[in-house]
Amino acid sequence: MTVKPTPVYHSANLAMFMVHVSHAVIRPMRMQGPEGSVNDLKAWFRSRKYVVETLKLLPEMPEPIFIEQAIAQVAALGRVNHVVNPI
């Protein structure tokens, strides 16, 4: 457990930085669904990672529009708050 002042200070600053980053990244997602949460953001990033890693196994990369659709479908599986009108 960290009890010295400097590591506690750095940890608190890192935590606040991550809060600000997550709010900046989630803002565009809230235009699609205003109930979007940090768990939805995590699901989107996780789905992006899984889809890209899976597509690397294919002999050739599909069209970019297909990649974005696949990411959206996989992210919808892990979302907590579902989007009413997905793109």
N, C-alpha and C positions, 0 to 999 in steps of 0.2 A: 504494500500500500504506500502511495506517495504522500509524505507528510512534510517534506521540505518546501519552503515558500516558492522557490523558483520553478520546480516542476509543476506544482499546483497552479501557479500563474500561467505557465505555458499550456497546460491541459485545459484550463478554463478558456483561454483565448482561442485554442483550437476548436473547442466545442462551440463557442459563439460564432466562429468563422463558418463552421459547417452548417449551423442554423441559417446564416445569411445566404450561403450558397444554395441550400435546399429551397429556400423561399424564392430565390431568383430563378431557379430552374423550374420550379413548380408553377410559377405564374402563367406561362403559356399553356400549361396543361389544364389550368382552371378555366380557360375559355371554352374548352370542350365540355368539361363537367365541373361545376363550381364546388362540388363536394370532395374534390381530389385531396388526397392526404399524402403524407410522407411514405406511407406503406404502398400507395399506388405508384409513387415515384420510384421506390425500390423495385417494385414489380416490373416497371417499364425498363429500368436499367438491366435487371436480371434477364428479362426476355430478350433484350437486344444482344446481350452477351451469348445466350444460348443459341439464338438464331444464327448469329454470325459464325459461331464455332461449328454449328451443324452444317452450314452452307460451305464451309471450308472443306468438308469431306466430299463434296460433289466434284465431278471432273471439270466443270466450268461454272463460273458464277452466273446466276440468273440476273434478269433485269432489275435495276434499282427499285422500280415500283413494286415488284414482287417482294423484295426484301422488306420494304416498309410495311406492306400489307401483312407479311408473316410476323413481323415484330408486333404490329398492332393486335393481331389475333392471339399471339402467345401472351402478350401483356394483359389482354382481357381475361385470360384464365386466372391470373394471379391478383387482379385488382380487388380491392375491398369495396370501393364505391364505383359502381358501374356507370358508364357513360350512356346517356339516353340516346343521343344521335352521334354515333361514331363516324369519323370521316371515311 
